[in-house]
Amino acid sequence: MKIKYLAAAIGCLGAVMAQSVFAQDTLKIGALVTLSGPGAAWGQGMKNAAELAADQVNAKGGLDVAGKTYKVEVIAYDDKYQANEAVTVANRLVFEDKVKYIIGPVGSAAVVAIQPITEKNKVIVMTLGFTPKALGADKPYSFRPNVTTAEVSQPQIDWVIKTQGIKKVGGLFPNDETGQAIAKDLDAAYKKGGADLVAKEFFERDRVDFVPLLTRMLARGIDAIELDGNSPTTAGLIVKQARELGFKGKIIRTGGPATPEIVNVAGKTATQGMFVHSPVDPLQPSTKAYVDMYTAKYKTAMNGFSPAFYDGTSMLFEAMRRAGTVTDTDKVRAALEKISDFPGAMGALSWTGKAAYGIDHQLNAPFFIGEIKDGVEVTVARCTVEGCK
């Protein structure tokens, strides 16, 4: 009987030890993203990207770092596209879940709000926030794996003005950190390209009736509407309501991939002929492979931001391998900064940004202009920061 109890005790002790070892061998990655509300398409694409990157390493037996293998676990929370909710989630991830790495958040206001927490606690963040305040020499743990309006607006706007003869543009922007920053960038880009952003309307994120703002803009005799900075659902509503008011000019979106969502809200007729920014070329083999992998798992169209965060997460894993640690984020950060010509879903990737932000934490990647034809985005120009062809 004593032997039986001793065996049972040893078995329990072994189970406890196994659980302890398993816990030590799990690498937690936080996904602080928008999963509900207007920005959900972006946040869902980011979360799914992190999960797919985790799937890739887990399928190979885990992430091998300095001879130790880690199973990657993605812990996702919804910040509801609100800065105060993002702070709550950041605190939970950092202090309760003990994560050292966060994918997200989606918006500029949110990333600026969480950085006092993440930077102080040396948590590496891969953010979508477009604001220039998201990056800086004073924020060494913050990276941005997607190009922003500051990088893509001028070449795209130059191309649209040259090929479409646009002169007077109206823009609707969210009345927050994101909208203010984008409106400023676009105002300068249109002037430099030879056109004018003659009307700028700002609104609260939860607004759904844009008829008064659009009516005021159309009275200015605009020949194009700019949608950069708006969430997918909001952009779709603006397009739908603009066409219902009789606007027949060009509709442009120089940032924020969201074509399937916009078409879904506004319809094929309203979106016909729109010019949109795209961070990916679906015909590129590495991108097509990612799109196929995404749709196979999630059974839905991929948002254009998703490959950037798949690549960003994959680069993060590579940095951990090179640094030989998953816990020392100073070493991981230093290794991440040195990665160049990384073979990602979007192509060969490196970091840039020192001239603009004081630190090379901005991903350098090609981008594209698409025209919506019968509800589908067709690439009409290929771009770099030097120009579009």
C-alpha positions in Angstrom: 0.0 0.0 0.0 2.8 2.4 0.8 4.4 1.6 -2.5 1.1 2.4 -4.2 0.8 5.8 -2.5 4.5 6.5 -3.1 4.0 5.8 -6.8 1.0 8.1 -6.9 2.9 10.8 -5.2 5.8 10.5 -7.6 3.3 10.6 -10.5 1.8 13.8 -9.2 5.2 15.3 -8.6 6.2 14.4 -12.2 3.0 16.0 -13.5 3.7 19.2 -11.6 7.3 19.3 -12.8 6.1 18.7 -16.4 3.6 21.5 -16.1 6.4 23.8 -14.7 8.7 22.9 -17.5 6.0 23.4 -20.1 5.2 26.9 -18.6 8.9 27.8 -18.8 9.0 26.7 -22.4 6.0 28.8 -23.6 6.7 32.2 -25.2 3.8 34.5 -24.8 3.2 37.2 -27.5 0.5 39.8 -26.7 -1.9 41.0 -29.4 -3.3 44.4 -28.3 -5.6 45.0 -31.3 -9.0 46.2 -32.3 -11.4 43.3 -32.6 -14.7 45.2 -32.5 -15.9 48.5 -33.9 -14.7 50.4 -37.0 -11.1 49.3 -36.9 -11.8 45.6 -36.4 -10.7 44.6 -39.9 -7.2 46.0 -39.2 -7.0 44.5 -35.8 -8.3 41.1 -36.8 -5.7 41.0 -39.6 -2.9 41.8 -37.2 -4.0 39.2 -34.7 -4.3 36.6 -37.4 -0.8 37.5 -38.7 0.8 36.9 -35.3 -1.1 33.6 -35.0 0.1 32.5 -38.4 3.7 33.4 -37.6 3.3 31.4 -34.4 1.8 28.5 -36.3 4.9 28.4 -38.6 7.4 28.1 -35.7 5.2 25.7 -33.7 4.8 23.4 -36.7 8.5 23.0 -36.7 8.6 22.0 -33.1 8.7 25.4 -31.6 11.0 28.4 -31.6 14.6 27.3 -31.0 16.6 29.9 -29.0 20.0 29.1 -27.6 19.3 25.3 -27.6 15.9 25.7 -25.9 12.6 25.2 -27.7 9.6 27.4 -27.0 6.0 26.9 -28.0 4.6 30.3 -29.0 1.3 31.4 -27.6 -0.6 34.5 -28.8 -2.7 36.2 -26.2 -5.2 38.6 -27.8 -7.3 41.3 -26.3 -9.7 43.8 -27.8 -8.9 47.5 -27.2 -12.2 48.5 -29.0 -10.2 51.2 -30.9 -10.0 53.4 -27.8 -6.9 54.7 -26.2 -8.1 54.3 -22.6 -9.1 50.7 -23.3 -5.6 50.1 -24.9 -4.0 51.3 -21.6 -6.1 48.8 -19.6 -5.1 46.0 -22.0 -1.5 47.0 -21.9 -1.4 46.8 -18.2 -3.0 43.4 -18.2 -0.6 42.0 -20.8 2.5 43.5 -19.1 1.7 42.9 -15.4 -0.6 40.0 -15.4 0.3 38.0 -18.5 4.0 39.0 -18.2 4.5 39.4 -21.9 7.7 41.0 -23.3 6.4 41.5 -26.8 3.2 43.1 -28.1 1.7 43.2 -31.6 -0.4 46.4 -31.9 -2.1 48.6 -31.1 -4.0 49.8 -34.2 -4.3 53.6 -33.8 -1.9 56.5 -33.1 -3.7 57.6 -29.9 -3.6 54.1 -28.5 0.2 53.6 -29.1 1.1 57.0 -27.6 -1.1 56.1 -24.6 0.5 52.7 -23.9 4.2 53.7 -24.5 4.7 55.0 -20.9 4.0 51.4 -19.8 5.8 49.5 -22.5 8.9 51.6 -22.8 9.4 51.7 -19.0 9.0 48.0 -18.8 11.2 47.3 -21.9 8.4 45.6 -23.8 8.9 45.5 -27.5 5.9 46.8 -29.5 5.1 46.3 -33.2 2.5 49.1 -33.8 0.3 50.2 -36.6 0.0 53.7 -35.2 0.7 56.2 -38.0 1.7 59.2 -35.8 5.4 60.2 -36.0 5.2 60.3 -32.2 5.1 56.5 -32.3 8.8 56.2 -33.1 11.8 58.0 -31.7 15.2 57.7 -30.1 13.5 58.1 -26.8 11.3 55.1 -27.5 13.8 52.3 -28.3 11.3 49.4 -27.8 8.8 50.6 -30.4 8.9 49.4 -34.0 6.5 49.9 -36.9 6.4 47.1 -39.5 4.1 48.9 -41.9 4.6 52.0 -44.1 2.6 55.1 -43.2 1.2 58.2 -44.9 4.5 59.9 -44.3 6.3 57.4 -46.4 3.7 56.7 -49.1 1.6 59.8 -49.6 3.8 61.9 -51.8 4.6 59.4 -54.6 1.0 58.2 -54.7 -0.4 61.7 -54.8 2.1 62.8 -57.4 0.9 59.9 -59.6 -2.8 60.5 -59.1 -2.5 64.3 -59.8 -0.4 63.6 -62.9 -2.6 60.8 -64.3 -6.1 62.0 -63.2 -5.7 65.8 -63.4 -6.9 66.4 -59.9 -6.8 70.0 -58.6 -9.1 70.4 -55.6 -9.5 67.8 -52.9 -11.6 67.4 -49.9 -10.7 65.1 -47.0 -12.6 63.7 -44.0 -10.5 62.7 -41.0 -11.0 61.3 -37.5 -10.7 64.0 -34.8 -7.8 62.3 -33.0 -4.1 61.8 -33.1 -4.3 59.7 -36.2 -6.5 62.0 -38.2 -4.7 65.2 -37.2 -1.3 63.7 -38.2 -2.6 62.3 -41.5 -4.4 65.5 -42.5 -1.2 67.5 -41.9 0.9 65.1 -44.0 -1.7 65.1 -46.9 -2.1 68.8 -46.9 1.6 69.2 -47.6 1.8 66.3 -50.1 -1.1 67.7 -52.2 0.4 71.2 -52.3 3.8 69.8 -53.3 2.1 67.7 -56.0 0.3 70.7 -57.5 -3.2 70.3 -56.0 -4.9 71.7 -52.9 -6.6 70.0 -50.0 -9.2 72.8 -50.0 -11.6 71.2 -47.5 -10.8 69.3 -44.3 -13.6 68.0 -42.1 -12.9 66.3 -38.7 -15.3 64.0 -36.9 -15.6 61.7 -33.9 -14.8 58.0 -34.6 -18.3 56.7 -33.9 -20.0 59.0 -36.4 -22.0 57.3 -39.1 -23.9 60.2 -40.8 -21.5 62.1 -43.0 -24.0 63.9 -45.2 -23.7 67.3 -43.6 -19.8 67.2 -43.8 -19.9 65.9 -47.4 -22.5 68.5 -48.4 -20.2 71.3 -47.1 -17.2 69.8 -48.9 -19.0 69.3 -52.2 -20.0 73.0 -52.1 -16.3 73.8 -52.4 -16.2 72.4 -55.9 -13.9 69.5 -55.2 -13.0 67.0 -57.8 -11.7 64.3 -55.5 -12.3 63.0 -52.0 -9.4 61.7 -49.8 -10.2 58.8 -47.4 -6.8 58.1 -45.8 -7.0 57.7 -42.0 -10.5 56.3 -41.9 -11.3 52.9 -40.7 -12.6 50.4 -43.2 -16.3 50.6 -42.2 -16.2 54.4 -41.9 -14.5 54.7 -45.3 -17.2 52.6 -46.8 -20.0 54.7 -45.4 -18.3 57.9 -46.7 -18.1 56.5 -50.2 -21.7 55.3 -50.1 -23.1 58.6 -48.9 -20.9 60.7 -51.3 -22.2 58.8 -54.3 -25.8 59.0 -53.0 -25.3 62.8 -52.9 -24.3 62.7 -56.5 -20.6 63.1 -56.3 -19.0 61.8 -59.5 -15.4 62.8 -59.0 -12.5 60.6 -57.9 -12.3 58.9 -54.6 -8.7 58.3 -53.3 -7.3 56.4 -50.4 -3.6 57.0 -50.1 -3.2 54.8 -46.9 -4.9 52.1 -45.0 -5.6 48.9 -47.0 -9.3 48.0 -46.7 -10.7 47.4 -50.2 -12.8 44.3 -49.4 -14.4 46.0 -46.4 -15.1 49.3 -48.3 -16.7 47.4 -51.2 -18.8 45.4 -48.8 -20.2 48.5 -47.2 -20.5 50.8 -50.2 -21.1 48.3 -53.0 -19.4 47.7 -56.3 -21.0 50.6 -58.2 -20.1 53.2 -55.6 -16.5 52.1 -55.4 -15.9 51.6 -59.1 -12.8 53.6 -60.2 -11.5 54.3 -56.6 -7.7 54.6 -56.3 -6.4 52.9 -53.2 -3.1 52.3 -51.5 -2.0 48.7 -51.2 1.1 47.5 -49.2 1.2 44.2 -51.1 1.4 42.9 -54.6 -0.8 39.8 -54.6 1.1 38.4 -57.7 4.4 38.3 -55.8 5.0 34.6 -55.0 5.8 35.2 -51.3 2.8 37.4 -50.9 0.5 35.0 -52.7 1.8 32.2 -50.4 0.8 34.2 -47.4 -2.6 35.1 -48.8 -3.3 31.4 -49.5 -2.2 30.4 -46.0 -4.3 33.2 -44.5 -7.5 32.3 -46.4 -7.0 28.6 -45.8 -7.0 29.1 -42.1 -9.5 31.9 -41.6 -11.8 31.4 -44.6 -12.1 35.2 -45.2 -10.4 37.8 -47.3 -7.1 39.1 -45.9 -6.8 42.7 -44.9 -3.8 44.4 -46.6 -2.0 45.2 -43.3 -1.8 41.6 -42.3 1.4 40.6 -44.2 3.3 43.5 -42.5 2.5 42.1 -39.1 3.3 38.5 -40.1 6.6 39.8 -41.3 7.1 41.9 -38.2 6.4 39.0 -35.9 8.6 36.7 -37.9 11.5 39.2 -37.7 10.9 39.4 -34.0 11.4 35.6 -33.8 14.5 35.8 -35.9 15.9 38.5 -33.5 15.3 36.3 -30.5 17.3 33.5 -32.3 20.1 35.8 -33.1 20.1 37.3 -29.6 20.0 33.9 -27.9 17.3 35.0 -25.5 13.5 35.5 -25.3 13.7 37.4 -21.9 16.4 40.0 -22.4 14.6 42.5 -24.6 17.6 44.8 -24.8 19.5 42.1 -26.6 16.5 41.2 -28.8 15.9 44.9 -29.7 19.6 45.3 -30.7 19.4 42.1 -32.9 16.1 43.2 -34.4 17.6 46.6 -35.5 20.4 44.8 -37.4 18.1 42.6 -39.5 18.2 43.5 -43.2 17.1 41.9 -46.4 14.8 39.7 -44.4 12.8 37.4 -46.7 9.2 38.2 -45.8 5.8 37.8 -47.3 6.1 41.4 -48.7 9.6 40.8 -50.1 13.1 41.7 -48.9 12.7 43.9 -45.8 15.0 46.2 -43.8 14.6 48.9 -41.2 14.8 52.7 -42.0 13.5 55.9 -40.5 16.4 57.6 -38.7 16.2 60.8 -40.9 12.5 61.2 -40.1 12.2 59.7 -36.6 15.7 59.7 -35.1 15.8 55.9 -35.1 15.7 53.1 -37.7 12.5 51.4 -36.5 10.4 52.0 -39.5 10.0 49.1 -42.0 11.2 49.9 -45.5 9.0 48.1 -48.0 7.6 48.6 -51.5 3.9 49.6 -52.0 1.3 49.9 -54.8 -1.6 51.8 -56.1 -4.7 49.8 -57.0 -7.8 50.8 -58.9 -11.1 49.1 -57.9 -12.8 47.5 -60.8 -16.0 45.5 -60.3 -15.2 45.3 -56.6 -11.7 44.0 -57.1 -8.4 45.8 -56.5 -6.2 45.9 -59.7 -2.6 47.1 -59.4 -2.0 50.1 -61.7 1.3 51.4 -60.3 4.2 50.1 -58.4 5.9 52.5 -55.9 8.8 53.3 -53.7 9.4 56.4 -51.7 11.1 57.8 -54.8 8.0 57.6 -57.0 5.3 55.4 -58.7 5.4 53.8 -62.1 
